[in-house]
């Protein structure tokens, strides 16, 4: 189940980052935000609400039990929500209010993209990928899944219609430079270097 209760104002400023687990989305989003700040640009990262314990690793998120997440969902607290990999995800309305002031990065879901696009039709999608070997190694090193779960994650590869696709097998700095070039053009990559 995924959903978009209402249209998202200023959806042209929403940058939805998707890709398989282990592709480095959180790392790249943080580094992209930092580089934007160095260039005098504000880039808000939307904090997600997830049915994963707060100390489970990964991104800083609002942790809720399944029951509390469901109650929040039913009360209309989420601008968008979805299920993936046995977890429930939501983005509270207040996280997208930052779109009124400027761009917002959202760690989305490939499977939920149709619902995200329904509520944010002008959003731009960035698909972060990595080779299967790199993905497997990253998933193993974070220690949240067993070998079978890692296999399942690697097998899940829906097609993604993205505005920009980036292979994140190399250094983070190279990937961030490519993101900046796509987002703002070549001048942004070298300004204030």
Z-matrix of the N, CA and C atoms (Angstrom, degrees):
N
C 1 1.458
C 2 1.521 1 108.91
N 3 1.272 2 115.80 1 135.62
C 4 1.456 3 120.79 2 172.24
C 5 1.507 4 106.58 3 -143.63
N 6 1.331 5 115.51 4 162.81
C 7 1.444 6 115.81 5 -177.55
C 8 1.499 7 113.89 6 -164.37
N 9 1.289 8 114.11 7 162.11
C 10 1.452 9 123.01 8 174.77
C 11 1.511 10 106.86 9 -138.15
N 12 1.343 11 117.33 10 97.26
C 13 1.450 12 119.97 11 -176.05
C 14 1.517 13 114.91 12 -61.64
N 15 1.310 14 118.79 13 -33.01
C 16 1.463 15 120.46 14 -176.17
C 17 1.520 16 109.20 15 -148.70
N 18 1.327 17 115.47 16 161.62
C 19 1.462 18 120.35 17 177.45
C 20 1.525 19 109.84 18 -67.61
N 21 1.314 20 115.87 19 141.83
C 22 1.459 21 122.70 20 -179.42
C 23 1.526 22 108.43 21 -92.94
N 24 1.353 23 117.85 22 116.79
C 25 1.469 24 119.66 23 177.09
C 26 1.529 25 110.91 24 -64.05
N 27 1.308 26 117.00 25 147.03
C 28 1.474 27 123.44 26 178.44
C 29 1.530 28 111.73 27 60.28
N 30 1.326 29 117.29 28 36.22
C 31 1.468 30 119.71 29 -175.92
C 32 1.525 31 112.82 30 -63.60
N 33 1.331 32 118.21 31 -16.19
C 34 1.467 33 120.05 32 176.64
C 35 1.524 34 111.48 33 -66.49
N 36 1.327 35 117.63 34 -15.90
C 37 1.471 36 121.96 35 179.02
C 38 1.528 37 112.55 36 -93.54
N 39 1.328 38 116.98 37 -2.69
C 40 1.462 39 120.86 38 -178.08
C 41 1.521 40 109.77 39 -87.60
N 42 1.335 41 115.72 40 122.77
C 43 1.459 42 123.06 41 178.27
C 44 1.525 43 107.01 42 -108.79
N 45 1.321 44 116.81 43 105.54
C 46 1.461 45 122.18 44 -176.72
C 47 1.521 46 108.35 45 -93.44
N 48 1.325 47 115.98 46 118.58
C 49 1.460 48 122.25 47 -179.25
C 50 1.525 49 107.88 48 -100.75
N 51 1.330 50 116.37 49 123.26
C 52 1.459 51 121.46 50 -179.47
C 53 1.518 52 109.16 51 -129.98
N 54 1.310 53 115.27 52 165.06
C 55 1.451 54 120.83 53 177.20
C 56 1.503 55 110.03 54 154.79
N 57 1.310 56 116.80 55 169.64
C 58 1.455 57 120.24 56 -177.95
C 59 1.526 58 112.17 57 -68.04
N 60 1.322 59 115.32 58 155.46
C 61 1.461 60 120.16 59 174.29
C 62 1.522 61 108.50 60 -58.75
N 63 1.320 62 115.80 61 135.91
C 64 1.454 63 120.83 62 -179.39
C 65 1.520 64 114.06 63 92.68
N 66 1.330 65 117.31 64 -2.73
C 67 1.470 66 119.74 65 179.82
C 68 1.525 67 111.77 66 -74.58
N 69 1.340 68 117.17 67 -16.09
C 70 1.461 69 120.64 68 178.95
C 71 1.513 70 113.64 69 95.59
N 72 1.324 71 117.04 70 26.02
C 73 1.467 72 120.53 71 -176.98
C 74 1.526 73 112.31 72 -59.23
N 75 1.335 74 117.73 73 -49.38
C 76 1.468 75 120.17 74 -177.87
C 77 1.525 76 111.37 75 -62.63
N 78 1.319 77 116.85 76 -43.43
C 79 1.467 78 121.20 77 178.96
C 80 1.523 79 110.60 78 -61.27
N 81 1.325 80 116.48 79 -46.34
C 82 1.467 81 119.97 80 -179.20
C 83 1.519 82 112.07 81 -67.69
N 84 1.330 83 117.19 82 -38.60
C 85 1.460 84 119.09 83 179.17
C 86 1.525 85 110.70 84 -62.93
N 87 1.332 86 117.09 85 -43.14
C 88 1.470 87 120.57 86 179.31
C 89 1.528 88 110.65 87 -64.90
N 90 1.325 89 117.00 88 -42.88
C 91 1.470 90 120.47 89 -179.97
C 92 1.531 91 111.03 90 -69.32
N 93 1.317 92 117.73 91 -36.46
C 94 1.468 93 122.68 92 177.24
C 95 1.518 94 109.52 93 -63.69
N 96 1.330 95 115.76 94 -45.27
C 97 1.469 96 120.22 95 178.40
C 98 1.530 97 110.40 96 -60.89
N 99 1.339 98 116.54 97 -44.72
C 100 1.462 99 120.81 98 -179.56
C 101 1.526 100 111.13 99 -61.53
N 102 1.324 101 116.96 100 -43.61
C 103 1.463 102 120.30 101 179.72
C 104 1.526 103 110.50 102 -64.47
N 105 1.322 104 116.81 103 -39.85
C 106 1.466 105 120.19 104 177.53
C 107 1.525 106 110.37 105 -61.54
N 108 1.338 107 116.93 106 -42.30
C 109 1.469 108 120.88 107 178.51
C 110 1.525 109 111.01 108 -62.21
N 111 1.337 110 116.63 109 -40.76
C 112 1.466 111 120.72 110 177.90
C 113 1.525 112 111.17 111 -60.27
N 114 1.318 113 116.28 112 -28.57
C 115 1.464 114 121.54 113 179.99
C 116 1.522 115 112.29 114 -94.63
N 117 1.334 116 116.22 115 9.30
C 118 1.458 117 120.47 116 177.67
C 119 1.516 118 114.88 117 80.06
N 120 1.317 119 116.87 118 18.21
C 121 1.471 120 121.66 119 179.71
C 122 1.521 121 109.34 120 -110.29
N 123 1.312 122 116.08 121 135.42
C 124 1.463 123 120.12 122 175.98
C 125 1.525 124 108.52 123 -89.77
N 126 1.312 125 116.16 124 135.63
C 127 1.460 126 122.54 125 178.77
C 128 1.525 127 106.82 126 -139.44
N 129 1.315 128 116.92 127 104.71
C 130 1.466 129 122.53 128 -177.68
C 131 1.529 130 109.40 129 -81.16
N 132 1.333 131 116.89 130 137.86
C 133 1.459 132 121.39 131 172.98
C 134 1.522 133 107.47 132 -103.73
N 135 1.328 134 116.50 133 119.40
C 136 1.463 135 121.67 134 -179.81
C 137 1.527 136 109.59 135 -68.64
N 138 1.312 137 116.00 136 127.35
C 139 1.464 138 122.29 137 177.99
C 140 1.525 139 107.88 138 -83.21
N 141 1.327 140 116.10 139 127.75
C 142 1.458 141 120.28 140 -178.50
C 143 1.524 142 110.78 141 -92.55
N 144 1.316 143 115.33 142 156.65
C 145 1.456 144 123.44 143 172.59
C 146 1.524 145 105.70 144 -104.96
N 147 1.343 146 116.23 145 122.81
C 148 1.466 147 120.49 146 -172.35
C 149 1.525 148 109.76 147 -133.62
N 150 1.320 149 116.35 148 146.41
C 151 1.463 150 121.30 149 175.11
C 152 1.529 151 109.60 150 -85.28
N 153 1.314 152 115.50 151 51.24
C 154 1.464 153 123.68 152 177.29
C 155 1.516 154 106.26 153 -127.79
N 156 1.333 155 118.15 154 138.39
C 157 1.469 156 119.32 155 179.08
C 158 1.527 157 111.64 156 -55.76
N 159 1.315 158 115.96 157 145.29
C 160 1.469 159 121.55 158 -177.78
C 161 1.521 160 111.97 159 -59.85
N 162 1.319 161 117.62 160 -31.53
C 163 1.463 162 121.30 161 -176.66
C 164 1.527 163 112.92 162 -93.86
N 165 1.323 164 117.90 163 13.21
C 166 1.464 165 121.17 164 -177.28
C 167 1.525 166 112.67 165 -77.91
N 168 1.310 167 117.40 166 -3.59
C 169 1.461 168 120.39 167 -179.12
C 170 1.510 169 111.38 168 94.17
N 171 1.314 170 114.83 169 174.86
C 172 1.460 171 119.38 170 -178.40
C 173 1.511 172 110.90 171 86.47
N 174 1.303 173 115.55 172 -155.57
C 175 1.457 174 122.36 173 -175.53
C 176 1.524 175 112.55 174 -65.68
N 177 1.317 176 115.82 175 157.73
C 178 1.466 177 121.21 176 170.12
C 179 1.521 178 106.20 177 -71.97
N 180 1.322 179 116.58 178 122.42
C 181 1.452 180 120.64 179 -177.05
C 182 1.521 181 110.38 180 -142.67
N 183 1.310 182 115.90 181 165.49
C 184 1.459 183 121.53 182 172.89
C 185 1.526 184 106.33 183 -86.23
N 186 1.319 185 116.78 184 117.20
C 187 1.461 186 121.29 185 -179.13
C 188 1.523 187 109.91 186 -91.77
N 189 1.324 188 116.13 187 129.49
C 190 1.461 189 121.73 188 176.38
C 191 1.523 190 109.13 189 -132.48
N 192 1.323 191 116.08 190 150.75
C 193 1.457 192 120.40 191 170.84
C 194 1.527 193 107.51 192 -68.49
N 195 1.325 194 116.36 193 164.61
C 196 1.466 195 119.00 194 178.09
C 197 1.524 196 110.97 195 -59.92
N 198 1.331 197 117.09 196 -40.37
C 199 1.469 198 120.73 197 -179.17
C 200 1.525 199 111.43 198 -64.57
N 201 1.337 200 116.98 199 -44.05
C 202 1.466 201 119.91 200 179.52
C 203 1.534 202 111.35 201 -68.92
N 204 1.334 203 116.46 202 -37.14
C 205 1.459 204 119.69 203 176.86
C 206 1.532 205 109.93 204 -62.37
N 207 1.337 206 116.46 205 -45.68
C 208 1.466 207 120.67 206 -179.40
C 209 1.524 208 110.91 207 -61.67
N 210 1.337 209 116.38 208 -40.97
C 211 1.470 210 119.95 209 178.43
C 212 1.528 211 110.58 210 -63.15
N 213 1.336 212 116.63 211 -42.30
C 214 1.470 213 120.38 212 178.32
C 215 1.527 214 110.24 213 -63.37
N 216 1.308 215 116.32 214 -41.35
C 217 1.464 216 121.21 215 179.56
C 218 1.531 217 110.50 216 -63.04
N 219 1.322 218 116.29 217 -47.04
C 220 1.467 219 120.73 218 -178.64
C 221 1.524 220 112.43 219 -66.23
N 222 1.333 221 116.83 220 -26.48
C 223 1.468 222 119.83 221 179.60
C 224 1.535 223 112.33 222 -83.83
N 225 1.334 224 117.11 223 -2.66
C 226 1.460 225 120.61 224 179.00
C 227 1.515 226 114.00 225 82.33
N 228 1.341 227 117.16 226 21.60
C 229 1.466 228 120.92 227 -177.76
C 230 1.528 229 112.94 228 -71.57
N 231 1.320 230 117.45 229 -21.33
C 232 1.457 231 120.69 230 -174.82
C 233 1.524 232 111.97 231 -100.55
N 234 1.320 233 115.26 232 135.99
C 235 1.463 234 120.73 233 172.54
C 236 1.523 235 109.42 234 -72.25
N 237 1.332 236 115.83 235 -31.91
C 238 1.459 237 122.43 236 176.70
C 239 1.519 238 108.20 237 -155.39
N 240 1.322 239 115.90 238 154.44
C 241 1.462 240 120.53 239 -178.83
C 242 1.517 241 110.01 240 -156.07
N 243 1.349 242 115.77 241 157.92
C 244 1.454 243 121.23 242 -179.80
C 245 1.518 244 109.67 243 -163.57
N 246 1.326 245 115.12 244 169.77
C 247 1.458 246 123.29 245 174.55
C 248 1.528 247 107.85 246 -119.21
N 249 1.321 248 115.91 247 139.10
C 250 1.463 249 121.13 248 176.09
C 251 1.519 250 108.79 249 -158.23
N 252 1.316 251 116.03 250 139.56
C 253 1.465 252 122.13 251 175.26
C 254 1.520 253 112.86 252 53.61
N 255 1.318 254 117.33 253 38.18
C 256 1.458 255 121.65 254 177.00
C 257 1.519 256 114.89 255 78.25
N 258 1.316 257 117.73 256 6.17
C 259 1.464 258 121.89 257 -179.84
C 260 1.527 259 109.77 258 -119.70
N 261 1.328 260 115.26 259 157.64
C 262 1.461 261 121.36 260 174.76
C 263 1.525 262 107.86 261 -108.57
N 264 1.317 263 116.35 262 136.90
C 265 1.459 264 123.46 263 -177.50
C 266 1.523 265 109.20 264 -123.80
N 267 1.317 266 115.89 265 144.61
C 268 1.451 267 120.55 266 174.71
C 269 1.517 268 109.84 267 -146.17
N 270 1.314 269 115.37 268 154.28
C 271 1.463 270 121.86 269 174.84
C 272 1.518 271 105.72 270 -122.38
N 273 1.326 272 115.21 271 112.99
C 274 1.464 273 119.39 272 -177.98
C 275 1.525 274 110.31 273 -66.07
N 276 1.312 275 114.40 274 149.97
C 277 1.469 276 121.12 275 179.67
C 278 1.525 277 110.98 276 -51.65
N 279 1.341 278 116.91 277 -42.70
C 280 1.472 279 120.36 278 -175.43
C 281 1.525 280 112.36 279 -62.59
N 282 1.326 281 118.09 280 -27.26
C 283 1.468 282 120.61 281 179.34
C 284 1.527 283 111.70 282 -67.89
N 285 1.317 284 116.45 283 -28.89
C 286 1.466 285 119.87 284 -179.31
C 287 1.517 286 112.90 285 -93.73
N 288 1.333 287 117.08 286 -5.45
C 289 1.467 288 120.00 287 175.04
C 290 1.526 289 110.94 288 -62.77
N 291 1.341 290 117.31 289 -24.29
C 292 1.466 291 121.63 290 178.20
C 293 1.526 292 111.89 291 -63.13
N 294 1.330 293 117.84 292 -17.96
C 295 1.466 294 120.69 293 177.95
C 296 1.523 295 112.23 294 -60.99
N 297 1.330 296 117.19 295 -24.16
C 298 1.468 297 120.44 296 178.25
C 299 1.523 298 110.93 297 -64.39
N 300 1.346 299 116.61 298 -27.91
C 301 1.461 300 121.45 299 -177.29
C 302 1.526 301 113.43 300 -99.17
N 303 1.332 302 117.82 301 -22.66
C 304 1.452 303 119.19 302 -177.12
C 305 1.512 304 112.50 303 169.63
N 306 1.331 305 116.48 304 -167.82
C 307 1.455 306 120.59 305 -174.91
C 308 1.529 307 113.35 306 -70.52
N 309 1.335 308 114.31 307 149.02
C 310 1.464 309 122.51 308 179.60
C 311 1.525 310 108.05 309 -130.49
N 312 1.331 311 115.25 310 131.56
C 313 1.461 312 121.92 311 173.58
C 314 1.520 313 108.63 312 -92.26
N 315 1.312 314 116.86 313 134.06
C 316 1.457 315 122.06 314 177.27
C 317 1.514 316 109.23 315 -128.62
N 318 1.320 317 116.72 316 124.57
C 319 1.454 318 122.00 317 173.00
C 320 1.524 319 105.96 318 -78.68
N 321 1.323 320 116.28 319 100.00
C 322 1.455 321 121.52 320 -174.54
C 323 1.512 322 112.75 321 -97.11
N 324 1.301 323 115.34 322 -159.81
C 325 1.457 324 122.97 323 -179.76
C 326 1.515 325 108.81 324 -133.25
N 327 1.320 326 115.94 325 135.20
C 328 1.464 327 119.41 326 178.54
C 329 1.525 328 110.87 327 -59.79
N 330 1.322 329 116.30 328 -43.07
C 331 1.466 330 120.17 329 -178.14
C 332 1.524 331 112.19 330 -67.59
N 333 1.328 332 117.48 331 -28.69
C 334 1.468 333 121.52 332 -177.56
C 335 1.527 334 112.97 333 -90.57
N 336 1.331 335 117.84 334 -0.19
C 337 1.471 336 119.73 335 -176.84
C 338 1.530 337 113.98 336 -55.20
N 339 1.323 338 120.01 337 -41.39
C 340 1.471 339 117.69 338 178.35
C 341 1.531 340 112.52 339 -58.07
N 342 1.326 341 117.52 340 -41.82
C 343 1.467 342 120.68 341 179.26
C 344 1.524 343 110.91 342 -70.42
N 345 1.329 344 117.37 343 -39.28
C 346 1.467 345 120.53 344 178.23
C 347 1.526 346 109.21 345 -62.38
N 348 1.331 347 115.78 346 -45.27
C 349 1.470 348 119.59 347 -179.97
C 350 1.526 349 112.24 348 -66.88
N 351 1.327 350 117.23 349 -29.05
C 352 1.470 351 119.52 350 177.89
C 353 1.524 352 110.48 351 -63.98
N 354 1.334 353 116.55 352 -38.43
C 355 1.461 354 120.56 353 179.88
C 356 1.512 355 113.80 354 -88.67
N 357 1.319 356 116.32 355 -22.21
C 358 1.471 357 121.72 356 -178.77
C 359 1.530 358 107.71 357 -132.55
N 360 1.328 359 117.15 358 69.73
C 361 1.466 360 120.67 359 -170.24
C 362 1.526 361 115.52 360 -62.78
N 363 1.312 362 117.77 361 -22.14
C 364 1.463 363 120.13 362 -178.55
C 365 1.526 364 113.24 363 -101.27
N 366 1.339 365 116.97 364 10.47
C 367 1.468 366 119.76 365 179.71
C 368 1.526 367 109.60 366 -64.24
N 369 1.338 368 114.92 367 159.35
C 370 1.459 369 120.94 368 175.19
C 371 1.520 370 107.47 369 -112.23
N 372 1.328 371 116.07 370 139.32
C 373 1.459 372 121.92 371 -174.46
C 374 1.521 373 109.96 372 -111.49
N 375 1.333 374 114.81 373 128.77
C 376 1.459 375 122.73 374 175.66
C 377 1.521 376 107.12 375 -112.07
N 378 1.325 377 116.57 376 120.66
C 379 1.466 378 121.78 377 179.80
C 380 1.528 379 108.65 378 -102.08
N 381 1.324 380 116.08 379 113.29
C 382 1.466 381 122.19 380 178.24
C 383 1.524 382 107.82 381 -95.60
N 384 1.309 383 116.73 382 128.02
C 385 1.459 384 121.42 383 179.64
C 386 1.526 385 109.21 384 -126.49
N 387 1.298 386 115.69 385 174.12
C 388 1.464 387 123.26 386 172.17
C 389 1.525 388 106.15 387 -160.21
N 390 1.308 389 116.53 388 161.85
C 391 1.464 390 119.61 389 179.94
C 392 1.532 391 109.45 390 -65.49
N 393 1.336 392 117.91 391 154.13
C 394 1.468 393 120.24 392 179.33
C 395 1.529 394 113.11 393 -55.34
N 396 1.331 395 117.53 394 -37.79
C 397 1.467 396 120.20 395 179.93
C 398 1.528 397 111.12 396 -65.11
N 399 1.323 398 116.97 397 -42.68
C 400 1.468 399 121.11 398 178.85
C 401 1.524 400 110.00 399 -66.13
N 402 1.331 401 117.10 400 -43.81
C 403 1.469 402 120.16 401 178.40
C 404 1.524 403 111.01 402 -59.30
N 405 1.329 404 117.47 403 -47.23
C 406 1.465 405 121.18 404 -178.89
C 407 1.522 406 111.13 405 -60.46
N 408 1.315 407 117.46 406 -43.42
C 409 1.465 408 121.16 407 -179.95
C 410 1.521 409 111.20 408 -64.71
N 411 1.320 410 117.63 409 -43.66
C 412 1.469 411 120.96 410 179.66
C 413 1.526 412 111.02 411 -64.44
N 414 1.325 413 117.20 412 -42.74
C 415 1.464 414 120.26 413 179.37
C 416 1.526 415 110.76 414 -64.14
N 417 1.311 416 116.66 415 -41.64
C 418 1.464 417 120.89 416 178.99
C 419 1.525 418 110.51 417 -63.26
N 420 1.327 419 117.45 418 -43.04
C 421 1.468 420 120.99 419 -175.89
C 422 1.521 421 113.09 420 -69.46
N 423 1.329 422 118.39 421 -27.32
C 424 1.462 423 117.90 422 179.55
C 425 1.524 424 112.28 423 -78.68
N 426 1.331 425 117.81 424 -18.03
C 427 1.456 426 121.36 425 169.36
C 428 1.517 427 117.29 426 70.42
N 429 1.310 428 118.91 427 21.92
C 430 1.469 429 120.56 428 179.80
C 431 1.520 430 112.82 429 -95.73
N 432 1.331 431 117.63 430 -18.37
C 433 1.453 432 121.03 431 -177.56
C 434 1.521 433 111.03 432 -125.79
N 435 1.347 434 115.04 433 152.02
C 436 1.458 435 118.96 434 173.61
C 437 1.534 436 108.50 435 -84.48
N 438 1.326 437 116.28 436 178.14
C 439 1.466 438 120.70 437 -175.04
C 440 1.529 439 111.95 438 -58.96
N 441 1.330 440 117.43 439 -40.08
C 442 1.474 441 121.14 440 -179.90
C 443 1.531 442 110.87 441 -65.50
N 444 1.328 443 117.02 442 -42.79
C 445 1.465 444 120.52 443 179.17
C 446 1.528 445 110.96 444 -64.51
N 447 1.320 446 116.39 445 -37.55
C 448 1.467 447 120.20 446 177.21
C 449 1.525 448 109.92 447 -63.89
N 450 1.335 449 116.29 448 -44.19
C 451 1.463 450 120.67 449 177.19
C 452 1.526 451 111.41 450 -57.77
N 453 1.341 452 115.51 451 -44.66
C 454 1.467 453 120.64 452 179.55
C 455 1.525 454 111.26 453 -61.93
N 456 1.329 455 116.64 454 -42.59
C 457 1.468 456 120.07 455 179.81
C 458 1.530 457 110.83 456 -63.45
N 459 1.323 458 116.21 457 -41.05
C 460 1.464 459 119.72 458 -179.05
C 461 1.528 460 111.71 459 -68.27
N 462 1.328 461 116.84 460 -29.29
C 463 1.464 462 120.83 461 -179.78
C 464 1.527 463 111.84 462 -76.50
N 465 1.327 464 116.95 463 -21.88
C 466 1.469 465 121.36 464 -177.47
C 467 1.529 466 108.31 465 -82.32
N 468 1.309 467 116.17 466 103.44
C 469 1.465 468 119.27 467 -176.84
C 470 1.524 469 110.95 468 -140.70
N 471 1.336 470 117.42 469 71.81
C 472 1.465 471 118.09 470 178.35
C 473 1.527 472 111.27 471 -67.06
N 474 1.311 473 115.33 472 153.89
C 475 1.476 474 120.59 473 176.27
C 476 1.521 475 108.91 474 -67.67
N 477 1.311 476 115.47 475 143.32
C 478 1.459 477 120.44 476 -178.79
C 479 1.527 478 109.24 477 -128.58
N 480 1.319 479 115.13 478 124.68
C 481 1.464 480 120.47 479 172.20
C 482 1.526 481 105.99 480 -91.59
N 483 1.328 482 115.96 481 101.05
C 484 1.464 483 121.30 482 -174.36
C 485 1.522 484 110.92 483 -113.50
N 486 1.330 485 114.49 484 155.08
C 487 1.461 486 120.67 485 173.84
C 488 1.522 487 110.72 486 -78.31
N 489 1.337 488 115.76 487 -26.18
C 490 1.462 489 121.28 488 -179.65
C 491 1.522 490 107.95 489 -152.38
N 492 1.331 491 117.13 490 133.19
C 493 1.465 492 122.48 491 177.09
C 494 1.515 493 108.08 492 -119.50
N 495 1.326 494 115.62 493 133.67
C 496 1.460 495 121.83 494 -176.37
C 497 1.519 496 109.99 495 -131.25
N 498 1.331 497 117.20 496 127.42
C 499 1.458 498 121.70 497 173.16
C 500 1.524 499 107.83 498 -88.07
N 501 1.321 500 116.26 499 118.01
C 502 1.461 501 122.62 500 -174.99
C 503 1.527 502 111.15 501 -102.57
N 504 1.320 503 117.10 502 55.05
C 505 1.461 504 121.68 503 177.27
C 506 1.522 505 112.24 504 -91.35
N 507 1.316 506 117.60 505 -19.19
C 508 1.458 507 121.62 506 -174.19
C 509 1.511 508 113.04 507 -100.73
N 510 1.334 509 116.55 508 -160.30
C 511 1.463 510 121.72 509 179.97
C 512 1.532 511 111.90 510 -62.75
N 513 1.328 512 115.70 511 143.93
C 514 1.462 513 121.95 512 179.64
C 515 1.525 514 110.52 513 -56.85
N 516 1.330 515 117.13 514 -41.35
C 517 1.472 516 120.55 515 -178.47
C 518 1.530 517 111.41 516 -58.59
N 519 1.330 518 117.35 517 -38.62
C 520 1.463 519 120.47 518 178.70
C 521 1.528 520 110.81 519 -66.68
N 522 1.332 521 115.63 520 -41.55
C 523 1.467 522 119.59 521 179.39
C 524 1.521 523 111.12 522 -65.62
N 525 1.332 524 116.84 523 -40.87
C 526 1.468 525 120.24 524 179.20
C 527 1.527 526 110.12 525 -65.66
N 528 1.320 527 117.44 526 -39.72
C 529 1.469 528 120.11 527 177.48
C 530 1.526 529 110.41 528 -60.67
N 531 1.327 530 116.89 529 -40.81
C 532 1.465 531 120.15 530 178.34
C 533 1.527 532 110.94 531 -66.15
N 534 1.327 533 117.25 532 -40.52
C 535 1.469 534 120.73 533 177.15
C 536 1.524 535 111.10 534 -62.45
N 537 1.329 536 116.28 535 -45.02
C 538 1.465 537 120.28 536 179.93
C 539 1.525 538 110.88 537 -63.13
N 540 1.319 539 116.54 538 -41.25
C 541 1.462 540 119.78 539 -179.90
C 542 1.524 541 110.06 540 -62.92
N 543 1.327 542 116.83 541 -43.20
C 544 1.465 543 119.39 542 177.51
C 545 1.527 544 111.04 543 -64.04
N 546 1.337 545 116.20 544 -45.46
C 547 1.464 546 121.64 545 -172.76
C 548 1.525 547 112.98 546 -69.90
N 549 1.335 548 116.21 547 -45.50
C 550 1.464 549 119.38 548 -173.39
C 551 1.513 550 114.61 549 -121.29
N 552 1.307 551 117.51 550 -6.01
C 553 1.453 552 119.76 551 -179.33
C 554 1.519 553 111.75 552 99.16
N 555 1.330 554 118.20 553 168.84
C 556 1.463 555 123.28 554 -174.39
C 557 1.524 556 114.90 555 -57.04
N 558 1.319 557 118.95 556 -33.97
C 559 1.470 558 120.59 557 -176.91
C 560 1.523 559 111.57 558 -63.84
N 561 1.323 560 117.87 559 -30.36
C 562 1.462 561 121.07 560 -177.26
C 563 1.518 562 112.14 561 -70.25
N 564 1.326 563 117.14 562 -26.59
C 565 1.457 564 120.21 563 -176.88
C 566 1.523 565 111.13 564 -66.89
N 567 1.317 566 117.59 565 -39.54
C 568 1.461 567 121.17 566 -173.24
C 569 1.524 568 114.56 567 -102.97
N 570 1.298 569 118.41 568 -10.70
C 571 1.471 570 120.74 569 -178.99
C 572 1.518 571 110.33 570 -62.99
N 573 1.295 572 116.78 571 135.82
C 574 1.467 573 123.23 572 178.36
C 575 1.520 574 113.19 573 57.16
N 576 1.313 575 119.06 574 28.29
C 577 1.470 576 120.99 575 179.78
C 578 1.502 577 110.81 576 -74.24
